[in-house]
Amino acid sequence: MVSALVMWLFSSTIVTTLGQECHAKLTVKDMKECSHLCEESKNCETVRSPDVVDPKKKQFCDSEHAVCQFTFACKPGYTINRDRTACKRKNPCKKGSHICDEGNNGGCHIKRTCNDNSGDIVCGPCPAGFVNDGDKGCKEIEATLGMVCNDEMGEVWLREPKTPDFEACKKSCLDTSDCNSVTYYPHGGCSHWRSMCKQLKPREGVKSANVRGEALNKRECAVQKGEKWLSKFEAGSYEKCKQTCMDDGKCNAFTYYNHGSCSFFTSCCEQTFVTDNAHTERWRLPEYY
């Protein structure tokens, strides 16, 4: 039989001493599993209160397939997630001072680099396969003709498979995890590029296009100015670099390079310098946290 105290727990919202509504309600096989879940809750600590039964004493209920409910508060440096079921590490870094980092790329199209070094928004050029549309927009075209991505100016070449036509060339790029742009040659060669293909040079008869990816902000975290480097690994994509930093217990900011490398920093990367093939961010919790 479920005790009156347990019924009260099931029907009540429990507010911890941190002022957050933090509780978990899970269906379990038995009280042993309930106790284990409570004890093993990552980054959480069980609230001790005379009004709450300690799950370690196995006094919640003893019915088969019981519903187990326990209360936890997030440790310092963590915040409760949206579902109120687990804790997520807070990022100690303040919101960036750059206008371009306000969440919409300063109004520039996602294919254009936002530059606010002058105090005003200046959007860089669109990549191959696009043309500038006003001061901030891009308009997609089939391809940029007679121009190849310029590896002497930072564009990163990957490989060159053979394809029957330009459409097959673009598809072969999209079928990989590391290709963002292509150049197609009359002889059937299809160059894959990791970079956005913004730096171009003339080459007769070729077609070039960026097929995916977003513009880098061209900022590199400045260790020379006191930023604290933590580690690096081969991420292969901006998305993986960012997510891995957010999941790491010590990473507060990262620099991603268009050749696929990702550096982590324990500091907030407030000090940066311009590097064409780099992108630096401090990760922040979404607004609902």
ZIDA-V931305 format. One record per pair of residues at least 4 apart in sequence whose C-alpha atoms are under 8 Angstrom apart, sorted by the first residue. I is the first residue (numbers start at 1). J is the second residue. Records with the same first field share a line. If there is no record, write none. Layout:
I->J  J
//
This chain:
1->61  62  63
2->6  7  60  61  62  63
3->7  60  61
4->8
5->9
6->10  60  61
7->11
8->12
9->13  14  52  69
10->69
13->21  23
14->21  22  23  71
15->19  20  21  22
16->20  21  22  47  71  72  73
17->73
18->73
20->73  80
21->84
22->71  72  73  80  84  85
23->69  70  71  72  84  85
24->69  70  71  72  84  85
25->67  68  69  70
26->67  68  69
27->65  66  67  68
28->33  34  65  66  67  68
29->33  64  65  66
30->34  62  63  64  65  66
31->35  58  60  61  62  66  68
32->36  58
33->37
34->38  55  68  69
35->39  55  56  58
36->40
37->41
38->46  55  70
39->45  46
41->45  86
42->86  87
43->74  75  78  86  87  88
44->72  73  74  75  86  87
45->72  73  74  75
46->70  71  72  73
47->71  72  73
48->52  54
49->53
53->57  59  60
54->58  59
55->59  60  70
60->68  69
61->66  68
62->66
74->78  79  80  87
75->79
77->89  90  91  92
78->87  88  89  90
79->87  88  89  90  289
80->84  85  86  87  88  289
81->85  86  87  88  289
82->288  289
89->249
90->284  285
91->252  283  284  285
92->252
93->252  268  282  284
95->284
96->101  102  270  282
97->101
98->102  116
99->106  116  121
100->104  105  106  114  115  116  121
101->105  106
102->106
104->108
105->109  110  113  114
106->114  121
107->136
108->112  113  114  123  136  137
109->136  137  138
110->214  215
111->126  127  138  213  214  215
112->123  124  125  126  127  136  137  138  214  215
113->123  124  125  215  216  217  218
114->121  122  123  124  217
115->120  121  122  123  124  217
116->120  121  122
122->135
123->135  136
125->132  198
126->130  131  132  138  198
127->131  196  197  198  199  209  210
128->143  144  196  197  198  200  208  209  210
129->140  141  142  143  144  208  209  210  211
130->138  139  140  141  143  144  209  210
131->138  139  140  141
132->136  137  138  139
133->137  138  139
134->138
142->209
143->207  208  209
144->207  208  209
145->205  206  207  208
146->202  203  204  205  206  207  208
147->200  201  202  203  204  206  207  208
148->183  200  201  202  203  206  207  208
149->155  183  193  197  198  199  200  201  208
150->154  155  197  199  200  201
151->155  156  157
153->199
154->199  276  277
155->193  194  195  196  197  198  199
156->193  194  195  258  259
157->191  192  193  194  195
158->179  191  192  193  194
159->191  192  193
160->189  190  191  192
161->189  190  191
162->169  188  189  190
163->168  169  188  189  190
164->168  169  188
165->169  184  188
166->170  184  190  207
167->171
168->172
169->173  182  184  190
170->174  181  182  211
171->175
172->176
173->179  180  181  182  192  211
174->179  180  211  212
177->236
178->194  236  237
179->192  193  194  195
180->192  193  194  195  196  210  211  212  213
181->192  193  194  195  196  197  208  209  210  211  212
182->190  191  192  193  208  209  210  211
183->190  191  192  206  207  208  209
184->188  189  190  191  206  207  208
185->189  190  205  206  207
186->205  206
193->197
194->258  259  260
195->258  259
196->210  212  213  214  215
197->208  209  210
216->277  278  279
217->278  279  280
218->274  275  276  277  278  279  280
219->255  272  273  274  275  276  278  279  280
220->255  272  273  274  275  278  279  280
221->227  254  255  269  270  271  272  273  280
222->226  227  269  271  272  273
223->227  228  229
225->271
226->271
227->265  266  267  268  269  270  271
228->265  266  267
229->263  264  265  266  267
230->251  263  264  265  266
231->263  264  265
232->261  262  263  264
233->261  262  263
234->260  261  262
235->240  241  260  261  262
236->240  241  259  260  261
237->241  258  260
238->242  256  260
239->243
240->244
241->245  254  256  262
242->246  254  283
243->247
244->248
245->251  252  253  254  264  283
246->251  252  283
250->265  266
251->264  265  266  267
252->264  265  266  267  268  282  283
253->264  265  266  267  268  269  280  281  282  283
254->262  263  264  265  269  280  281  282
255->262  263  264  278  279  280  281
256->260  261  262  263  278  279  280
257->261  262  277  278  279
258->277  278
259->277
265->269
268->282
269->280  281  282
285->289
//
